[in-house]
Amino acid sequence: DKQINPHVEYISSYIGNGGPRFFLSIIPNEPAPNNAFMIVKTKSAADALIMQKRIREFAASELAHINVRTELISRGTVPPGVV
């Protein structure tokens, strides 16, 4: 929802596998039906930090029974803008 999350440009999600290897620093998990991988592209590095906090808060309140991990990633010298 763009009104609730104006910081987000796009989201890609992969269910059952770790997604493609598109960054040299990211090695996808082995395929497993109980795994999901999500990329949240934000408009800026500051927005990435905001979304990382919001994702952690949502996971703690709504997905407490699931292991959720957030990680900032970047490409080259570009500051982190993806959660």
HURA-V71894 format. One record per residue. N is the residue number from 1. RES is the residue in one small letter. PHI is phi in whole degrees, -180 to 180 (* if undefined). OMEGA is omega in radians with two decimals (* if undefined). Layout:
n-><N,N>
res-><RES,RES>
phi-><PHI,PHI>
omega-><OMEGA,OMEGA>
This chain:
n-><1,2,3,4,5,6,7,8,9,10,11,12,13,14,15,16,17,18,19,20,21,22,23,24,25,26,27,28,29,30,31,32,33,34,35,36,37,38,39,40,41,42,43,44,45,46,47,48,49,50,51,52,53,54,55,56,57,58,59,60,61,62,63,64,65,66,67,68,69,70,71,72,73,74,75,76,77,78,79,80,81,82,83>
res-><d,k,q,i,n,p,h,v,e,y,i,s,s,y,i,g,n,g,g,p,r,f,f,l,s,i,i,p,n,e,p,a,p,n,n,a,f,m,i,v,k,t,k,s,a,a,d,a,l,i,m,q,k,r,i,r,e,f,a,a,s,e,l,a,h,i,n,v,r,t,e,l,i,s,r,g,t,v,p,p,g,v,v>
phi-><*,-63,-73,-80,-126,-68,-78,-92,-88,-159,-131,-122,-133,-131,-106,90,-152,-92,79,-75,-88,-111,-121,-64,-85,-114,-111,-63,-69,-65,-57,-159,-65,-100,-114,-140,-135,-133,-112,-118,-90,-105,-80,-156,-64,-64,-65,-63,-66,-62,-68,-60,-64,-65,-65,-62,-65,-63,-62,-66,-89,-110,-130,-59,-87,-117,-81,-113,-128,-113,-149,-82,-130,-144,-114,57,-92,-71,-64,-56,-141,-127,-106>
omega-><-3.09,3.13,-3.14,-3.09,-3.11,-3.11,-3.00,3.03,3.09,3.09,2.99,3.11,-3.11,-3.12,3.10,3.06,-3.07,-3.14,-3.13,3.06,-3.06,3.05,3.11,-3.10,-3.11,3.04,-3.09,3.05,3.04,3.11,3.10,-3.08,-3.12,3.14,3.02,-3.12,-3.09,3.07,3.09,-3.14,-3.13,-3.09,-3.13,3.09,3.11,3.10,3.12,3.11,3.09,-3.11,3.10,3.11,-3.13,3.13,3.13,3.12,3.12,-3.13,-3.14,-3.09,-3.02,-3.06,-3.05,-3.11,-3.10,3.08,3.14,3.14,3.06,-3.11,3.05,3.09,3.13,3.10,3.09,-3.11,3.13,3.12,-3.11,3.11,-3.13,3.07,*>
